[in-house]
Amino acid sequence: MYSIRKLTKKPLFILLLITGIITVYLFYKQIYIGVPYYDVFVYLNNALIFAGIPVANLSVIYLSPLMPFLTSLVFRAGYISANALFILDAVLFILAVAGLYLLFRQQFNEIQSFSGSLIFLSFPLIFTWAVSGAIDIPGVAFSIWTIYLLVLGVRKDSRYLYLVFPLLMVAFLARYTSVMLVFPIFLYLLISDNLLQNFRKIIIGVLGSLALIVPFMVYFYNKLGNLDPLINLFTSTVMGASGAVNDLGYNPDKLYFLNNLLNYISVGPLQGVYREIQNPSQGFPSILAYILIIIVILGLGIYLYQIFKKKIESIDSDGKRTIIHSLILVVLLCLGGGSFFYSSYLITELIFLAVLFTGYRLFKGTGEKLEMDFLFLSWFAAFFIFHSIIPLKVDRYFITMTPALAYFIILGLITVIEKYKSILSFKKIKPEHVYLIVAIILLVSTVAVHVGHTPKHGYGYYIQNSSDWLTQYDPSYQDKNIFSDYDPAVTWSLKKEVKFAVPRLYPDPEAFSRFLLDNDADYYIDALTDHKWEIPGYHVIAKMGSIWIYERDS
């Protein structure tokens, strides 16, 4: 009994308990909502292929394979359901929160780390996508643990460095863009002066990471006959051409994520549209977001002032080196700013890596554990630069930056509270109570918005109902050619390959009809078009809300 009572006083235990309860609630809601997003259907269909059930289009099998592969293991055991992917997401979500707490503990005390983890948990994007089946949370979970092992390897036991790059490869396989983590990893090794002395361990880790990716490469080659799609994906990304004007997520605004930063911290009451929960940029920031960002900016301003003050005090003893570093830093910042708006993301990443390294060398010794500040700043910058410059943007891409955002929020709060703790003491308020109050208010606000605006069923539910209707209408549907503008969803629902066709790519109904007839389409299922067409040669056999099912005229 004593040990249980002692355990309940541990912040990590309480954090896991809160996270577990929230995860169970989110999983329960997700079961009724169903698959919430186009990409999740792709991962489920890829999982079917990995499980040896060839019902889907092989052309996208190369996309981030880890979660489909893990899901396929459950499918092979006989449980074929989207819930399998939701459960895997849920487990990794809990691990992400636990890992972030342990990572924060390398810089902050228990209560501060607990509060920072709760703030991370309360971000609208984290809350909404935690158990959705998307790959963003798994990618962040493995990224957090990669950085945690990196810090342990540098500070406590260099043997942890053997695991850093293999775990980075796992994060990469979970979500390809996780590879951007190489920039903060490299920076941290450089500023910690551990790169050369641990070079052997790092190389062994890199070689170990290659052993993880080779089986997937061999599998893709056997399925596709070549690796061209994967090579083209990475080539287009490196060249900054990932995304075309007709992509639904096309957005060339390089300040998109910065402009919506407040929405990603906390959203206000919505208009009853679930889409605003999934995409906070479509809503409005809550008053909490404005108050918090003002406090955090004040805190970070004080923090920077303290660092600059210490540096100025030390200039007399090291004036020449300080001037040189300052000039280099100014030049690099100007180059980085220009590169961000006018050059590729890769060049910009390299310039800002140099900016951060130079900045650290300039201010080294002016702050306690300054390495962690630069590590998280590099984390945020690496993903912010990448996702801002690449012209394909959706709100959930910001999830990659949320651990760093939570870090700087709690750092700003700590600085303000420590600065004015004498006032708090006068009012008999303990500083740790303030951290907890802020975190709990944010979490309660997020829960309230989510509970009040989550629909009873999502779009995937209605796709499944329409597909079930078709199987009853035509028991021989497996032998028919079926097209849809939401082909991954219908493929998953029918457990049969459904091909892609969408009216918006054609000038008129006649042109679209010719495409369907030329491809011998027996059925066309329109799920996403706002204004449905009367398609020559086809007639509507079912209307289920916004979903219409067309059958070819006999």
Rosetta blueprint (number, residue, H / E / L):
1 M L
2 Y H
3 S H
4 I H
5 R H
6 K H
7 L H
8 T L
9 K L
10 K L
11 P H
12 L H
13 F H
14 I H
15 L H
16 L H
17 L H
18 I H
19 T H
20 G H
21 I H
22 I H
23 T H
24 V H
25 Y H
26 L H
27 F H
28 Y H
29 K H
30 Q H
31 I H
32 Y H
33 I H
34 G L
35 V L
36 P L
37 Y L
38 Y H
39 D H
40 V H
41 F H
42 V H
43 Y H
44 L H
45 N H
46 N H
47 A H
48 L H
49 I H
50 F H
51 A L
52 G L
53 I L
54 P L
55 V L
56 A L
57 N L
58 L H
59 S H
60 V H
61 I L
62 Y L
63 L L
64 S L
65 P L
66 L H
67 M H
68 P H
69 F H
70 L H
71 T H
72 S H
73 L H
74 V H
75 F H
76 R H
77 A L
78 G L
79 Y L
80 I L
81 S L
82 A H
83 N H
84 A H
85 L H
86 F H
87 I H
88 L H
89 D H
90 A H
91 V H
92 L H
93 F H
94 I H
95 L H
96 A H
97 V H
98 A H
99 G H
100 L H
101 Y H
102 L H
103 L H
104 F H
105 R L
106 Q L
107 Q L
108 F L
109 N L
110 E H
111 I H
112 Q H
113 S H
114 F H
115 S H
116 G H
117 S H
118 L H
119 I H
120 F H
121 L H
122 S H
123 F L
124 P H
125 L H
126 I H
127 F H
128 T H
129 W H
130 A L
131 V L
132 S L
133 G L
134 A L
135 I L
136 D H
137 I H
138 P H
139 G H
140 V H
141 A H
142 F H
143 S H
144 I H
145 W H
146 T H
147 I H
148 Y H
149 L H
150 L H
151 V H
152 L H
153 G H
154 V H
155 R H
156 K L
157 D L
158 S H
159 R H
160 Y H
161 L H
162 Y H
163 L H
164 V H
165 F H
166 P H
167 L H
168 L H
169 M H
170 V H
171 A H
172 F H
173 L H
174 A H
175 R L
176 Y H
177 T H
178 S H
179 V H
180 M H
181 L H
182 V H
183 F H
184 P H
185 I H
186 F H
187 L H
188 Y H
189 L H
190 L H
191 I H
192 S L
193 D L
194 N L
195 L L
196 L L
197 Q L
198 N L
199 F H
200 R H
201 K H
202 I H
203 I H
204 I H
205 G H
206 V H
207 L H
208 G H
209 S H
210 L H
211 A H
212 L H
213 I H
214 V H
215 P H
216 F H
217 M H
218 V H
219 Y H
220 F H
221 Y H
222 N H
223 K H
224 L H
225 G L
226 N L
227 L L
228 D H
229 P H
230 L H
231 I H
232 N H
233 L H
234 F H
235 T H
236 S H
237 T H
238 V H
239 M L
240 G L
241 A L
242 S L
243 G L
244 A L
245 V L
246 N L
247 D L
248 L L
249 G L
250 Y E
251 N L
252 P L
253 D L
254 K L
255 L L
256 Y H
257 F H
258 L H
259 N H
260 N L
261 L H
262 L H
263 N H
264 Y H
265 I H
266 S L
267 V E
268 G L
269 P L
270 L L
271 Q L
272 G L
273 V L
274 Y H
275 R H
276 E H
277 I H
278 Q H
279 N L
280 P H
281 S H
282 Q H
283 G L
284 F L
285 P E
286 S L
287 I H
288 L H
289 A H
290 Y H
291 I H
292 L H
293 I H
294 I H
295 I H
296 V H
297 I H
298 L H
299 G H
300 L H
301 G H
302 I H
303 Y H
304 L H
305 Y H
306 Q H
307 I H
308 F H
309 K H
310 K H
311 K H
312 I H
313 E H
314 S L
315 I H
316 D H
317 S H
318 D L
319 G H
320 K H
321 R H
322 T H
323 I H
324 I H
325 H H
326 S H
327 L H
328 I H
329 L H
330 V H
331 V H
332 L H
333 L H
334 C H
335 L H
336 G H
337 G H
338 G H
339 S H
340 F H
341 F H
342 Y H
343 S L
344 S L
345 Y H
346 L H
347 I H
348 T H
349 E H
350 L H
351 I H
352 F H
353 L H
354 A H
355 V H
356 L H
357 F H
358 T H
359 G H
360 Y H
361 R H
362 L H
363 F H
364 K L
365 G L
366 T L
367 G L
368 E L
369 K L
370 L H
371 E H
372 M H
373 D H
374 F H
375 L H
376 F H
377 L H
378 S H
379 W H
380 F H
381 A H
382 A H
383 F H
384 F H
385 I H
386 F H
387 H H
388 S H
389 I H
390 I L
391 P L
392 L E
393 K L
394 V L
395 D H
396 R H
397 Y H
398 F H
399 I H
400 T H
401 M H
402 T H
403 P H
404 A H
405 L H
406 A H
407 Y H
408 F H
409 I H
410 I H
411 L H
412 G H
413 L H
414 I H
415 T H
416 V H
417 I H
418 E H
419 K H
420 Y L
421 K H
422 S H
423 I H
424 L H
425 S H
426 F H
427 K L
428 K L
429 I L
430 K L
431 P H
432 E H
433 H H
434 V H
435 Y H
436 L H
437 I H
438 V H
439 A H
440 I H
441 I H
442 L H
443 L H
444 V H
445 S H
446 T H
447 V H
448 A H
449 V H
450 H H
451 V H
452 G H
453 H H
454 T L
455 P L
456 K L
457 H L
458 G L
459 Y H
460 G H
461 Y H
462 Y H
463 I H
464 Q H
465 N H
466 S H
467 S H
468 D H
469 W H
470 L H
471 T H
472 Q H
473 Y H
474 D L
475 P L
476 S L
477 Y H
478 Q H
479 D H
480 K L
481 N L
482 I E
483 F E
484 S E
485 D L
486 Y L
487 D H
488 P H
489 A H
490 V H
491 T H
492 W H
493 S H
494 L H
495 K L
496 K L
497 E L
498 V L
499 K E
500 F E
501 A L
502 V L
503 P H
504 R H
505 L H
506 Y L
507 P L
508 D L
509 P H
510 E H
511 A H
512 F H
513 S H
514 R H
515 F H
516 L H
517 L H
518 D H
519 N L
520 D L
521 A L
522 D L
523 Y E
524 Y E
525 I E
526 D E
527 A L
528 L L
529 T L
530 D L
531 H L
532 K L
533 W L
534 E L
535 I L
536 P L
537 G L
538 Y E
539 H E
540 V E
541 I E
542 A E
543 K E
544 M E
545 G L
546 S L
547 I E
548 W E
549 I E
550 Y E
551 E E
552 R E
553 D L
554 S L
